[in-house]
């Protein structure tokens, strides 16, 4: 019998478990360990609450989770409740699928002022992540600046702009919905170091900004390259740039009827955030592109008055004591997914924060092929019973998948009719609901 421990219950973790089931059949026991009492990681806490079609992929993971040879082990922190070395003593293979839940640091002056948030924190706040339940974003100001030109920046801008009615059918947490409903935000600026042809925004997410009830996007025509250059773009990017051109053509009379303006500020690099005791303004340098399409500062600077800055510049995998780590790349040090004998990483923990949710499926299958080559029939390790005995001696209250289903049912039962489904946002409440 082979025993495999997977650390992390997001997409990479469950795709790896699925691959192990298909590879080994009934000759494997898989424990999926997570520090939170609830599974699915990025799907629950990272995907925008109004993108329910994307969250539906959790149904596939649930099918894996309900298999006899797969078990969810929630509320267990690797590195605190149990070490990686201990897990390697118990399991034939340990796979780190921890994702990249930490914000990449905004390394400019004033980046630590009150009112500056990373996207992991802000997205976690409106998605009900326990780590950010007590976040207090200052939504009483009129102007918010978002740094970054990817889909996360679009998600944040859209969530800040929607009316309460537009959240119908979503699973945004009630405390965030109430705060957003009372928001005083009238202007949102999205800063990008480069231009429209270098964005990392997909057509679907960009197109959504053009259909908001109380907000309208704004693009300066002078920031757009000659339309003939669009022909050189790949089709998806060309469609995204077409959306930007449509935004630039929106009549001012139409904008006048909207409460919120979403401004795309291209060729703009943040250089400092200023304020006496909180964010008052952000200083920006105008940029240009060099021959390698890198952004280069021009020396021209200007200020944008604002009350909040949200940095959407990327994520990092958290390090774990005793596991080699590449700090410059924000991932575990590995060769094609192998860290050390019997220790592997998958998904963003292996690649860094790149690719879509679906990218993790082939990644998981590749890692399991590697595991199969390395561990053969297994070495007779104790696996699951050994972990249970160890955690019991340490007084760790394990949450099982059946407990999670109770949590989910309780969350659904708390929902108000016609309003988004409420979530438990504190670990103790989750455990209580599942007990």
C-alpha positions as CSV (number, residue, x, y, z in Angstrom):
1,X,0.0,0.0,0.0
2,X,1.3,3.5,-0.9
3,X,0.7,6.4,1.4
4,X,0.7,9.9,0.1
5,X,0.2,13.2,2.0
6,X,-0.8,16.3,0.0
7,X,-0.4,19.6,1.8
8,X,-3.0,22.1,0.5
9,X,-6.6,21.4,-0.6
10,X,-6.8,23.8,-3.5
11,X,-6.9,22.9,-7.2
12,X,-3.3,21.6,-7.4
13,X,-3.9,19.4,-4.3
14,X,-7.1,17.8,-5.6
15,X,-5.9,17.3,-9.1
16,X,-2.9,15.5,-7.7
17,X,-5.2,13.3,-5.6
18,X,-7.3,12.6,-8.6
19,X,-4.1,11.6,-10.6
20,X,-3.0,9.3,-7.8
21,X,-6.3,7.6,-7.7
22,X,-6.2,6.9,-11.4
23,X,-2.5,5.8,-11.3
24,X,-2.7,3.5,-8.3
25,X,-6.4,2.5,-8.0
26,X,-7.2,1.0,-4.6
27,X,-3.5,0.6,-3.8
28,X,-3.1,4.1,-2.4
29,X,-4.2,6.1,0.6
30,X,-4.2,9.9,0.2
31,X,-4.5,12.4,3.0
32,X,-5.1,16.0,1.9
33,X,-4.0,18.3,4.8
34,X,-5.0,21.9,5.2
35,X,-4.5,24.5,7.9
36,X,-8.1,25.7,7.4
37,X,-11.2,23.7,8.5
38,X,-12.6,24.1,4.9
39,X,-11.3,22.7,1.6
40,X,-10.8,24.1,-1.9
41,X,-8.3,26.9,-1.1
42,X,-8.2,29.3,-4.1
43,X,-11.7,28.3,-5.2
44,X,-13.3,29.4,-2.0
45,X,-11.1,32.3,-1.0
46,X,-9.5,33.6,-4.2
47,X,-12.0,33.3,-7.0
48,X,-14.3,36.4,-7.2
49,X,-17.6,35.7,-5.4
50,X,-19.6,36.8,-8.5
51,X,-17.8,34.2,-10.7
52,X,-19.8,31.2,-9.5
53,X,-19.3,29.3,-12.8
54,X,-15.6,29.1,-12.0
55,X,-16.3,28.0,-8.5
56,X,-18.4,25.1,-9.8
57,X,-15.2,23.2,-10.4
58,X,-15.2,22.3,-6.7
59,X,-17.8,19.7,-7.6
60,X,-15.1,17.7,-9.3
61,X,-12.9,18.0,-6.3
62,X,-15.7,16.9,-4.0
63,X,-16.1,13.7,-6.0
64,X,-12.5,12.9,-5.4
65,X,-12.8,13.9,-1.7
66,X,-15.7,11.5,-1.2
67,X,-13.7,8.5,-2.5
68,X,-12.8,5.8,0.1
69,X,-9.1,6.2,-0.3
70,X,-9.0,10.1,-0.1
71,X,-9.4,12.0,3.2
72,X,-9.5,15.7,4.0
73,X,-7.6,16.5,7.2
74,X,-8.5,20.1,8.0
75,X,-7.4,22.5,10.8
76,X,-3.9,21.0,10.7
77,X,-0.9,23.4,10.2
78,X,2.2,21.9,8.7
79,X,5.2,23.4,10.4
80,X,3.3,23.8,13.7
81,X,1.1,20.9,14.4
82,X,3.3,18.5,12.4
83,X,6.6,18.9,10.6
84,X,7.5,18.0,7.0
85,X,10.1,15.6,8.4
86,X,7.5,13.9,10.5
87,X,5.2,13.5,7.5
88,X,8.0,12.0,5.5
89,X,8.5,9.4,8.2
90,X,4.8,8.5,7.9
91,X,4.2,8.7,4.1
92,X,5.9,7.4,1.0
93,X,5.5,10.7,-0.7
94,X,4.7,14.2,0.6
95,X,3.4,16.7,-2.0
96,X,3.4,20.5,-1.2
97,X,0.3,22.0,-2.9
98,X,0.2,25.1,-0.8
99,X,-0.4,27.6,-3.6
100,X,0.8,31.2,-3.4
101,X,-1.5,32.8,-0.8
102,X,0.9,35.6,0.3
103,X,1.0,39.0,-1.4
104,X,4.2,40.0,-3.2
105,X,5.5,42.9,-1.2
106,X,5.0,46.4,-2.6
107,X,8.5,47.8,-2.3
108,X,8.0,51.5,-2.5
109,X,8.1,54.2,0.2
110,X,4.9,54.3,2.2
111,X,3.9,50.8,1.2
112,X,3.2,50.0,4.8
113,X,0.9,53.0,5.6
114,X,-2.6,52.3,6.9
115,X,-4.9,52.1,3.9
116,X,-2.5,50.1,1.7
117,X,-3.6,46.5,1.1
118,X,-2.4,43.6,-0.9
119,X,-4.9,41.8,-3.1
120,X,-4.7,38.6,-1.2
121,X,-5.8,40.5,1.9
122,X,-8.6,42.5,0.2
123,X,-9.9,39.6,-1.9
124,X,-9.7,37.4,1.2
125,X,-11.8,40.0,3.1
126,X,-14.7,39.9,0.7
127,X,-14.4,36.1,0.3
128,X,-14.5,35.3,4.0
129,X,-11.0,34.2,4.6
130,X,-10.4,33.8,8.4
131,X,-7.1,35.6,8.2
132,X,-8.8,38.8,7.0
133,X,-12.1,38.7,8.7
134,X,-11.2,41.8,10.8
135,X,-9.8,43.9,7.9
136,X,-11.1,47.4,7.9
137,X,-10.7,48.8,4.4
138,X,-11.4,52.6,4.4
139,X,-14.3,52.8,2.0
140,X,-15.3,56.2,3.2
141,X,-13.0,58.0,0.8
142,X,-13.9,58.8,-2.8
143,X,-10.8,57.6,-4.7
144,X,-9.2,54.1,-4.7
145,X,-6.0,53.3,-6.6
146,X,-5.3,49.7,-7.8
147,X,-1.8,48.8,-8.8
148,X,-1.5,46.1,-11.5
149,X,-2.8,45.2,-14.9
150,X,-4.0,41.6,-14.5
151,X,-7.4,40.0,-13.8
152,X,-7.1,40.4,-10.1
153,X,-7.0,44.1,-10.5
154,X,-10.2,43.9,-12.6
155,X,-11.9,41.7,-10.0
156,X,-11.1,44.2,-7.3
157,X,-12.3,47.2,-9.4
158,X,-15.5,45.3,-10.3
159,X,-16.3,44.3,-6.7
160,X,-15.8,47.9,-5.5
161,X,-18.1,49.1,-8.2
162,X,-21.1,46.8,-8.1
163,X,-24.5,47.6,-6.5
164,X,-26.0,45.3,-3.9
165,X,-28.4,43.9,-6.4
166,X,-25.6,42.9,-8.7
167,X,-24.2,40.6,-6.1
168,X,-27.3,38.4,-6.2
169,X,-26.3,34.8,-6.7
170,X,-22.8,35.4,-5.4
171,X,-21.3,34.1,-2.2
172,X,-19.8,37.4,-1.0
173,X,-19.7,37.5,2.8
174,X,-22.3,39.7,4.4
175,X,-20.0,42.0,6.3
176,X,-18.2,42.9,3.1
177,X,-21.4,43.3,1.2
178,X,-22.7,45.8,3.9
179,X,-19.5,47.8,3.8
180,X,-19.4,47.9,0.0
181,X,-23.1,48.9,-0.1
182,X,-22.3,52.0,2.1
183,X,-19.1,52.8,0.2
184,X,-18.3,56.4,-0.7
185,X,-16.0,55.5,-3.6
186,X,-16.6,57.5,-6.8
187,X,-13.4,57.0,-8.6
188,X,-11.1,54.0,-9.1
189,X,-7.7,54.3,-10.9
190,X,-5.9,51.2,-12.2
191,X,-2.2,51.8,-12.7
192,X,-0.2,49.9,-15.2
193,X,3.6,50.3,-15.8
194,X,3.2,49.4,-19.5
195,X,0.6,50.0,-22.2
196,X,-2.6,48.4,-23.5
197,X,-0.7,45.8,-25.6
198,X,1.1,44.5,-22.5
199,X,-1.8,43.9,-20.2
200,X,-2.5,40.5,-18.5
201,X,-6.3,40.9,-18.6
202,X,-8.5,38.5,-20.4
203,X,-11.5,39.5,-22.6
204,X,-14.2,38.1,-20.3
205,X,-13.1,40.0,-17.2
206,X,-12.5,43.2,-19.2
207,X,-15.8,43.0,-20.9
208,X,-17.6,42.8,-17.5
209,X,-16.6,46.3,-16.7
210,X,-18.7,47.6,-19.6
211,X,-21.9,46.3,-18.1
212,X,-21.9,47.6,-14.6
213,X,-25.0,49.4,-13.3
214,X,-23.4,52.4,-11.6
215,X,-19.8,52.4,-13.0
216,X,-18.2,53.0,-16.4
217,X,-14.6,52.4,-17.5
218,X,-12.4,55.2,-19.0
219,X,-9.4,54.8,-21.3
220,X,-7.5,57.7,-22.7
221,X,-7.4,57.5,-26.5
222,X,-3.8,58.8,-26.6
223,X,-2.7,55.7,-24.6
224,X,-3.8,53.3,-27.3
225,X,-1.4,52.3,-30.0
226,X,-2.3,52.6,-33.7
227,X,-5.1,50.2,-34.4
228,X,-3.1,48.5,-37.2
229,X,-0.7,47.2,-34.6
230,X,-3.5,45.1,-33.0
231,X,-3.2,42.7,-35.9
232,X,0.1,41.4,-34.5
233,X,-1.6,40.3,-31.2
234,X,-2.8,36.8,-30.5
235,X,-6.6,36.6,-30.7
236,X,-7.4,36.7,-27.0
237,X,-5.2,39.8,-26.4
238,X,-6.6,41.4,-29.5
239,X,-10.1,41.0,-28.1
240,X,-9.0,42.5,-24.8
241,X,-7.5,45.5,-26.5
242,X,-10.7,45.9,-28.5
243,X,-12.6,46.2,-25.2
244,X,-10.2,49.0,-24.2
245,X,-10.8,50.8,-27.5
246,X,-14.6,50.5,-26.8
247,X,-14.1,52.0,-23.4
248,X,-12.2,54.9,-24.9
249,X,-15.1,55.6,-27.2
250,X,-17.8,55.8,-24.5
251,X,-19.5,59.2,-24.8
252,X,-19.1,61.7,-21.9
253,X,-22.9,62.1,-21.8
254,X,-23.2,58.4,-20.9
255,X,-20.5,58.7,-18.2
256,X,-22.4,61.5,-16.6
257,X,-25.2,59.2,-15.6
258,X,-22.8,56.9,-13.7
259,X,-21.7,57.2,-10.1
260,X,-18.3,55.6,-10.4
261,X,-15.5,56.0,-12.9
262,X,-12.9,53.2,-13.5
263,X,-9.9,54.9,-15.0
264,X,-7.1,52.9,-16.8
265,X,-3.9,54.8,-16.3
266,X,-1.3,53.2,-18.6
267,X,2.5,54.0,-18.7
268,X,2.3,54.8,-15.0
269,X,4.6,53.4,-12.3
270,X,3.9,54.0,-8.5
271,X,7.0,55.4,-6.8
272,X,5.8,56.4,-3.3
273,X,2.7,56.5,-1.2
274,X,2.3,59.5,1.0
275,X,0.3,60.5,4.1
276,X,0.8,61.6,7.7
277,X,-0.9,58.8,9.5
278,X,-2.7,57.0,6.6
279,X,-2.8,57.0,2.8
280,X,-3.5,60.5,1.4
281,X,-1.9,60.2,-2.1
282,X,0.2,58.1,-4.4
283,X,3.1,59.5,-6.4
284,X,3.3,58.1,-9.9
285,X,6.0,58.4,-12.6
286,X,5.2,58.4,-16.2
287,X,6.9,55.7,-18.2
288,X,7.7,54.7,-21.7
289,X,8.6,51.3,-23.4
290,X,12.2,50.6,-24.5
291,X,13.1,48.3,-27.4
292,X,12.6,45.2,-25.2
293,X,9.1,46.5,-24.2
294,X,10.2,47.1,-20.7
295,X,8.9,50.1,-18.8
296,X,11.4,52.9,-18.3
297,X,10.8,56.0,-16.2
298,X,10.7,59.4,-17.9
299,X,11.2,61.5,-14.8
300,X,7.8,63.1,-15.1
301,X,5.8,62.5,-11.8
302,X,2.3,63.4,-10.6
303,X,0.2,62.8,-7.6
304,X,-3.2,61.0,-7.3
305,X,-5.1,61.9,-4.1
306,X,-6.7,58.7,-2.7
307,X,-7.7,57.1,0.6
308,X,-6.8,53.5,-0.2
309,X,-4.3,51.6,-2.4
310,X,-4.7,48.0,-3.3
311,X,-1.6,46.3,-4.7
312,X,-2.4,43.5,-7.3
313,X,1.2,42.8,-8.4
314,X,1.4,39.0,-7.7
315,X,1.7,36.4,-5.0
316,X,4.2,34.2,-3.3
317,X,4.3,30.8,-1.8
318,X,5.0,30.8,2.0
319,X,8.2,29.0,3.0
320,X,8.2,26.0,5.4
321,X,11.0,25.3,7.9
322,X,13.4,22.7,6.5
323,X,12.2,22.9,2.9
324,X,14.5,24.5,0.3
325,X,13.0,27.8,-1.0
326,X,13.7,30.2,-3.8
327,X,12.9,33.6,-2.2
328,X,13.6,35.5,-5.5
329,X,10.9,33.5,-7.3
330,X,8.5,32.9,-4.4
331,X,8.4,29.1,-4.7
332,X,9.9,26.0,-3.4
333,X,13.3,25.1,-4.9
334,X,12.7,22.1,-7.1
335,X,13.7,20.3,-10.3
336,X,10.5,19.6,-12.3
337,X,8.6,19.2,-9.0
338,X,11.0,17.1,-7.0
339,X,12.4,18.9,-4.0
340,X,14.1,16.1,-2.1
341,X,13.7,12.3,-2.1
342,X,10.1,11.7,-1.2
343,X,9.2,15.4,-1.2
344,X,7.5,17.1,-4.1
345,X,5.7,20.3,-5.0
346,X,2.9,21.0,-7.5
347,X,1.0,24.0,-8.9
348,X,1.9,27.5,-7.9
349,X,4.2,26.1,-5.1
350,X,6.2,24.5,-7.9
351,X,5.9,27.0,-10.8
352,X,5.3,30.3,-9.0
353,X,2.0,32.1,-9.4
354,X,1.4,31.5,-13.1
355,X,-1.3,29.7,-15.1
356,X,-5.0,29.2,-14.6
357,X,-6.9,26.8,-12.4
358,X,-6.9,24.3,-15.2
359,X,-3.1,24.5,-15.6
360,X,-2.8,22.6,-12.3
361,X,-4.4,19.4,-13.7
362,X,-1.6,18.3,-16.0
363,X,0.8,19.5,-13.4
364,X,-0.7,17.2,-10.8
365,X,-0.7,14.2,-13.2
366,X,3.0,14.9,-14.1
367,X,4.0,14.9,-10.4
368,X,2.1,11.7,-9.7
369,X,4.0,10.0,-12.6
370,X,7.2,11.1,-10.9
371,X,6.0,9.8,-7.5
372,X,5.1,6.4,-9.1
373,X,8.6,6.1,-10.5
374,X,10.2,7.0,-7.1
375,X,8.2,5.0,-4.6
376,X,7.3,1.9,-6.4
377,X,5.0,-0.3,-4.3
378,X,5.6,1.8,-1.1
379,X,7.8,1.1,1.8
380,X,5.3,-0.1,4.4
381,X,5.0,3.2,6.2
382,X,2.1,3.8,8.6
383,X,0.5,6.7,6.8
384,X,-3.0,7.7,8.0
385,X,-3.0,5.8,11.4
386,X,0.4,7.2,12.2
387,X,-0.7,10.8,11.5
388,X,-3.9,10.4,13.6
389,X,-2.0,9.0,16.6
390,X,0.6,11.9,16.4
391,X,-2.1,14.6,16.1
392,X,-4.1,13.1,19.0
393,X,-1.0,13.3,21.3
394,X,-0.8,17.0,20.4
395,X,-4.4,17.8,21.0
396,X,-5.1,18.9,17.4
397,X,-8.8,19.0,16.6
398,X,-9.0,17.6,13.1
399,X,-11.9,18.6,10.8
400,X,-13.0,15.9,8.3
401,X,-14.7,16.3,5.0
402,X,-18.0,15.2,6.6
403,X,-17.6,18.1,9.0
404,X,-17.0,20.5,6.1
405,X,-20.3,19.4,4.6
406,X,-22.0,20.3,7.8
407,X,-20.3,23.7,7.6
408,X,-21.5,24.2,4.1
409,X,-25.1,23.2,5.0
410,X,-25.0,25.6,8.0
411,X,-23.7,28.4,5.7
412,X,-26.5,27.8,3.3
413,X,-29.1,27.7,6.0
414,X,-27.9,31.1,7.3
415,X,-28.5,32.7,3.9
416,X,-31.0,35.5,3.7
417,X,-33.7,35.0,1.1
418,X,-32.7,37.0,-2.1
419,X,-29.3,37.9,-0.7
420,X,-25.8,36.4,-1.2
421,X,-25.0,33.3,0.8
422,X,-23.3,34.1,4.1
423,X,-20.1,32.3,5.1
424,X,-18.5,31.7,8.5
425,X,-15.4,33.8,8.5
426,X,-13.7,32.6,11.7
427,X,-12.1,29.3,12.3
428,X,-13.7,28.7,15.7
429,X,-17.2,29.3,14.1
430,X,-16.4,26.9,11.2
431,X,-15.4,24.2,13.6
432,X,-18.4,24.7,15.8
433,X,-20.7,24.5,12.7
434,X,-19.1,21.3,11.7
435,X,-19.2,19.6,15.1
